Every structure is written in C-alpha cells, then in structure tokens.
Amino acid sequence: MLSGLIVCAECGGRFTISSGNDKNGRYYRCSTNKNRGKQVCGNSRHLNLHRAEQQTLEFLFDRFLNPSLAERSIELYQQRHGNGNPHLAALTNAQQKCQIEMQNLVETIRQAGPMPEFLAAIKSTQDEIDRIEAQIKEEPDDGMEMPTLADAIEEIEYLRSSLQNPDQDVEHKRNILAHLIHRIKIPPRGHGELEYYDPQQHLPMVIAKKDNGLVNNISPGRSGMSGDPEGSRTPVS
C-alpha cells in the first residue's frame, strides 16, 4: 500500500516490498541497498509492512480529526479564494466543525462502546448538522465549493478497515494514499519524515513524530517513522 511513497533518505531510491522467511513476514527496504549493496547505499533498514501501514493510517486519521486543522485549513482556503458570500462561508465553517466533532464521537464510541452520553451527543451534533445544511441550501451560490476534510477521513477509515485484507484492491488503496501522502523519507537510523497533503490545498505539509512509533513533534507537514537499522526485521513499534 505504501509502495512508491517511501523513499530512502540516503540515496533517494524507493523502498520496495521484500519477503522474509521469519515470523515477521513482508517488509519494506531500500531497493538500492538490496540490489546494489551497501557500497552504493548504506541504508539497510527494514520496516515491517503491516506495522508501517497501520501506524501511518492511524497517524493520518488522528491528524485529520484534529479540529484545529479544520479551522486552519478553512481560514487558508478563504484567504486564497476570497470569502465570497460571508454568511455562507460562516455556515460552511460551522458545518465542517460539526463534521469533525461527529467523527470524533464516532471514533470514541468505536473504542469505548455505545455509552448513552456519547449517543446523545451524536444525535445533538447530527441535528445541528441538519440545521446548518438546511440554511446552506437557502443561501445563494457564490460559485466557491469548499473542500472538506470529511472525504479524507472517510478514505483513511476505509484503508484502516481493509488492513486485514492487504492484497485486496491494492491499486485503489495506493491511489487513495497518493492523494494524502506526498512522501515518506526513511534514514538509516532515527526517525523518518512523513509529508502529507493539506486536504484543502493539496500542498505538502510537514507533521511530527511519535515516541517509539512510525510517526513522531508537530510543525506543519512532517512526521517521524521508526524502524530497525542494520538489516533487522523487528516490526516497527
């Protein structure tokens, strides 16, 4: 799923899938190091395939559910394209905040179970979304279609749910990720960097790093990835 997106920070070559005979199964590694040896590229790092894909999707999902990202993206989009109908822009802003809140509630229920207070909050949020959407329909069209984070979140959720079937619809999954991720750079040691696209501008942003994880410190657009140097095949964790 990440083929073509992971690159070697040392030589710029692509990380491709290799298979091992041990319990860790398939993994990503630098194709230059594999095919031409350490004299050409010394990056012998291996990334467990399943762990790398799972942690990448978890990071993107958590990142896009961050309400501050929604607010910042809306502000940038409006600065870039003009406010058009100010009242419509305000309604759209409120709509997207409600959508992010709804996604957060659904994720909480998925993890904690259907607690009554969360179910009530979902109903209240959905009522507010319906009310806002009714007002939006009454507003004159200003010719500006506001992109939404909801599409990106839906795509990531689809990818997360399909991790148990890694060989199913692989090309479709790669196409989705190609619209979300610019590239992932993996050095011989230490954390890597994940550059993702702002869903509302399709410009690379840099995120940050998560201790002991694929992903890690937040400054717009970059994230960290950890793996194992010197040819070790221990899963990323």
C-alpha positions in Angstrom: 0.0 0.0 0.0 2.9 2.4 0.7 5.0 1.3 -2.3 6.2 4.3 -4.3 5.6 6.6 -1.3 8.6 5.5 0.9 12.0 6.8 -0.2 15.5 6.4 1.1 16.8 9.5 2.8 20.4 8.4 1.9 20.2 7.6 -1.8 16.7 8.8 -2.8 15.8 5.3 -4.0 12.4 3.7 -3.5 11.6 1.4 -0.6 10.0 -1.8 -2.1 8.4 -4.9 -0.6 10.6 -7.8 0.3 9.6 -11.1 1.9 11.4 -12.8 4.8 11.3 -16.4 5.9 11.0 -15.4 9.6 7.8 -14.7 11.6 7.8 -11.1 10.6 6.8 -11.8 7.0 6.9 -8.9 4.5 8.7 -5.7 5.0 9.8 -2.5 3.1 13.5 -1.9 2.4 15.6 0.3 0.2 15.8 -1.2 -3.3 19.2 0.3 -4.0 20.7 -1.2 -0.9 19.0 -4.6 -1.7 20.1 -4.7 -5.3 23.4 -2.9 -5.4 24.7 -3.4 -1.9 26.0 -1.2 1.0 28.8 0.2 -1.1 26.2 2.2 -3.1 23.7 2.8 -0.3 24.3 2.0 3.4 20.6 2.2 4.4 19.8 -1.4 5.3 16.8 -0.6 7.3 13.7 -2.8 7.3 10.1 -1.7 8.0 7.6 -4.3 8.9 4.9 -4.0 6.2 1.8 -4.4 8.3 3.0 -2.3 11.2 4.2 0.5 8.9 0.9 0.7 7.0 -1.2 0.5 10.2 0.7 3.2 12.1 0.8 5.5 9.0 -3.0 5.3 8.7 -3.5 5.8 12.5 -1.4 8.9 12.4 -3.2 10.4 9.4 -6.6 9.6 10.9 -5.8 11.2 14.3 -4.2 14.2 12.5 -7.3 14.9 10.3 -9.6 14.6 13.2 -7.9 17.5 14.9 -10.4 20.4 14.9 -7.6 23.0 14.8 -6.5 21.5 11.4 -10.1 22.0 10.1 -10.2 25.6 11.3 -6.8 26.5 9.9 -7.5 24.8 6.5 -10.8 26.7 6.2 -9.0 30.0 7.0 -6.3 29.4 4.5 -8.8 28.4 1.8 -10.9 31.5 2.3 -7.7 33.7 2.2 -6.7 32.1 -1.0 -10.1 32.1 -2.8 -11.9 35.0 -1.1 -14.8 34.9 1.3 -17.5 35.0 -1.4 -20.7 35.0 0.5 -19.6 35.7 4.1 -22.7 34.2 5.7 -22.3 31.1 3.5 -18.7 30.9 4.5 -19.6 31.1 8.2 -22.2 28.3 7.8 -19.7 26.1 5.9 -17.2 26.7 8.7 -19.7 25.7 11.3 -20.7 22.6 9.2 -17.1 21.4 9.0 -16.5 21.8 12.7 -19.7 19.7 13.4 -18.5 17.1 10.9 -15.1 16.8 12.8 -16.9 16.7 16.1 -19.1 13.9 14.7 -16.1 11.9 13.5 -14.5 12.3 17.0 -17.7 11.0 18.7 -17.9 8.0 16.3 -14.3 7.2 17.0 -14.8 7.4 20.7 -17.8 5.1 20.6 -15.8 2.7 18.4 -13.2 2.5 21.1 -15.2 2.8 24.3 -18.6 1.4 23.3 -22.1 2.9 22.9 -22.3 5.0 26.1 -25.6 6.9 26.5 -23.9 10.3 26.8 -22.0 9.8 23.6 -25.1 8.6 21.7 -27.0 11.7 22.9 -24.1 13.9 21.8 -24.2 12.2 18.3 -27.9 12.9 18.0 -27.4 16.5 19.1 -24.5 17.0 16.6 -26.4 15.4 13.8 -29.4 17.7 14.5 -27.0 20.7 14.3 -25.5 19.5 11.0 -29.0 19.1 9.5 -30.0 22.6 10.7 -26.9 24.1 9.2 -27.3 22.2 5.9 -30.9 23.4 5.6 -29.6 27.0 6.0 -26.8 26.4 3.4 -29.4 25.3 0.9 -31.2 28.6 1.3 -28.1 30.7 0.7 -27.3 31.9 -2.9 -24.5 30.0 -4.5 -21.3 32.1 -4.5 -19.5 29.8 -7.0 -17.0 28.6 -4.5 -17.1 24.9 -3.5 -15.4 24.5 -0.1 -13.4 21.3 0.1 -14.0 19.2 3.1 -11.8 17.0 5.4 -14.7 14.5 5.6 -13.6 12.9 2.3 -10.1 12.4 3.5 -11.3 11.0 6.9 -13.6 8.6 5.1 -10.8 7.4 2.8 -8.5 6.8 5.8 -11.2 4.9 7.6 -11.7 2.7 4.6 -8.0 2.0 4.4 -7.8 1.2 8.1 -10.7 -1.2 7.9 -9.1 -3.0 5.0 -5.8 -3.7 6.7 -6.9 -7.3 7.4 -7.1 -7.9 3.6 -3.7 -6.4 2.5 -3.8 -7.9 -1.0 -7.3 -6.7 -1.9 -7.8 -3.7 -4.1 -4.1 -2.7 -3.7 -4.1 -0.3 -6.6 -7.1 1.5 -5.4 -5.6 1.9 -1.9 -2.3 3.2 -3.4 -4.3 5.8 -5.4 -6.0 7.0 -2.2 -2.8 7.3 -0.3 -1.1 9.1 -3.2 -3.7 11.9 -2.7 -3.0 12.0 1.1 0.8 11.5 1.3 3.5 13.3 -0.6 6.3 11.0 0.5 7.9 9.2 3.5 11.6 9.5 3.9 13.5 6.9 5.9 17.1 7.4 7.0 19.5 4.6 8.1 18.8 5.4 11.8 16.5 7.6 13.8 13.0 8.9 12.9 11.9 9.3 9.3 9.7 12.0 7.9 6.1 11.8 6.5 4.9 14.7 4.3 1.2 14.7 3.8 -1.1 16.9 1.8 -3.4 19.5 3.2 -6.8 18.2 2.0 -8.0 21.7 1.2 -4.9 22.9 -0.8 -3.1 19.7 -1.9 0.2 21.2 -0.8 2.8 19.2 1.2 2.7 19.9 4.9 5.1 18.5 7.5 3.9 16.7 10.6 5.8 15.3 13.6 7.0 12.3 15.5 5.5 9.9 18.0 7.7 8.2 20.5 8.5 4.6 19.6 6.2 4.9 16.6 6.1 5.1 12.9 5.1 8.6 13.4 6.5 11.4 15.7 6.6 16.8 17.5 4.4 18.9 15.4 5.5 21.5 12.9 3.2 21.8 9.8 3.7 18.8 7.5 6.2 16.3 8.9 6.1 13.1 10.8 8.5 10.6 12.1 8.9 6.9 11.3 11.0 4.4 13.2 12.3 1.1 12.0 15.3 -1.1 12.6 18.8 -0.5 11.2 21.4 -3.0 10.1 19.0 -5.3 8.4 17.0 -6.2 11.5 13.4 -7.2 10.8 11.8 -6.4 14.1 8.4 -4.8 13.5 8.2 -1.0 13.8 6.7 -0.2 17.2 
